[in-house]
Amino acid sequence: MSTEQPQRIGQRDDPGMPRFAGPATFALLPRSEDIEHADIAVLGIPFDAGTSFRPGARFGPGHIREASRQLHPYHQIHDVYPFAVNQVADAGDLGVTPYDLDAAVASIEAAADRFAEAGTTLMTLGGDHTIALPLLRAVAKKHGPVAVLHFDAHLDTWDTNFGAPIWHGSPFRRASEEGLLDLSRCQHVGIRGGVYDRSELDDDAALGFQIIRSEDYQVRPVADIVRQIRDRLGGGPVYISIDIDVLDPAHAPGTGTPEVAGLTTRELFTTLRGLAGLNIVGADVVEVLPAYDHAALTGLAAAHTAWELIALMALTPSATAGAEAPSRPARPHR
């Protein structure tokens, strides 16, 4: 016997307002203040004080939202209406100081704690990759050590930079050192960025990560890569962190540390679509720099990546337990 799901409030559907007009909430979803409870909140964190190369990711959340206007309610590959399975809302941007990195990290963690206490899973839009550390701190308080599935051109397990222990190249080192990660279940995908010494790869392995390089997509079927990822992650809680520079600059030029010979959007999405059923407890899409974007290529890639992650969250065991998949989209708002 199935449990009937409550009707969710979905995307805007105003016949007098075309998609390209009006306020750009993510996917034209309701604001969090307009609903009673969000199962998933799309939260912008406009922070880039941890960057080591090009700045500008603080403008990423708004750019991604603007590029998300054309997202639709039905996922034809998964045969699911993600906004009908979970109540998804746009929580706006978190106000973080651009002048004090430690204070910013603390405020992000505190905000993430509040969402966790309310039973809301975060789909976060960055911002630079520094934000992954406070988000993982909040996730681990609720779920214990988690697996991290990390799509990126770079390892992001480096130590200090100019004496700073927390920056966008160190979130997963600090998370591993703090006991936030399940060291037997973490996986990088798309790695190809430069390293200074072989010891960096040894350190990365000791911190709990295995590596799937971008070159693997040239010689292995994507289905084989997906099997490796699923075997590594197992059945426990998973946090997915996606630096948009995992994509080749041809697909995502607007990013802070671009690296050539990256994944295509098709390779990224095919990989993500093979991960249905994972127990996803949080996710982020980071390092989108509008000033370096062209024709909104990066914004579109990031918006659709976040949509793919929200669709996966609709297929997690907790979202589907005891209920049939909705056969119609969520109730539109105007």
Summary of the structure (lengths in Angstrom):
residues: 334
radius of gyration: 18.6
end to end distance: 34.0
largest distance: 59.8
contacts: 1200
relative contact order: 0.20
helix: 36%
strand: 20%
